[in-house]
Amino acid sequence: MKFLSRLAVLLVIGACVVAVAWFVELNGEQVTVSISPANSMSLPLGAWLILAFVAGACCYWLLSLPLRAYERWTRKRLQRQLTHNESSEPRQVG
């Protein structure tokens, strides 16, 4: 089963790579972006769009880390409280 899940992941990654390559090929017009007065880069439009998407996804992931850490901390705290409450309740033998 683990082999099939890894194979599925590899197939999805392969499909994404092919889709990105095809997207860059379809949008192959060269675009020059000036990062600073001394530096400029010329890449196909598709490559710039993919880079912008990846940069946005990375920024979102980084900005979501504090919220995810807080939620994880809260979940652990509530789990400890639940475990403590369950162990401190008197048991009735009936």
N, C-alpha and C positions, 0 to 999 in steps of 0.2 A: 504494500500500500504506500509506503514511504517513497518507493521508487516512482510510482505513478504520480504522486504529488510533486516530486522534484521534476519529473519529465514535463508535467503541466506547467510548472513555473518557467522552465527553460523554453517551452513553446511560446508562452505569453511574452517573455522577454525577447525572443527571436522575432515574433510578430511586431512588437513595438519598434525594434531596431529597423526592420524592413519598412514599416510605416514612416518612421522618421526619415530614413534615407530617401524614400519616394517623395515625401513632402519637400525635402530640400531640393531634390531634382526638379520637381514641378515649379518651385519658386527659386530658380537659379539666377535671377538677375543680381548682379553685383551691387552691393550697397556699401558705401563708406560711412563709417561712424567715427566722429572725432571725439575721443575720450578727453583729450586735453589739446592745447594749441600745438604741442610737439608730437603727439601720438594720434594716429588714426588707424583704423582697421577696416579692411575691405573683405567682406564675406558675402556669400549668397543670402538673399532675403530670408529664405527658409531657415538657414542656420541662425540668423539673428532672432527670428521668431522663436525657435526652439530654445535658444539661450535665454531669451526673456522669460519664457515659460518656466524653465528650470530655475532661474534666479528667483522668480516670484514664488515658486513652490518651496524653495529653500528658506526664503524670508518668512513665509507663512509658518513653516515648521519651527523655525527658531523663535518666532514670536509666540507660538502656541506652547512652548516648553514650560513657562511658568504656570500656566493654567493647568496643564497636564500634571505637573509636579504637585500642585495644590490638590487636585482631585485625587491623586494617588495617596497623598498624605491623609486626606479626609477619609478615603475608603479604608485605609489601614486603621485609623483611629476608631472609626465606627465598628470595624470588625473586632478590634480589641475590646471595645465596650460591650458588644454583643456576646463575645466569648466570656467576658468577666461576669456579665449579668446571668448568663446561662449556668455558669459554675457556682454562683452564689445563691441561686434560688433553692429553697428547701424542697426536697423531693418527698412526695406523698406516696406512701405504700398503701395500695388499696386493694 
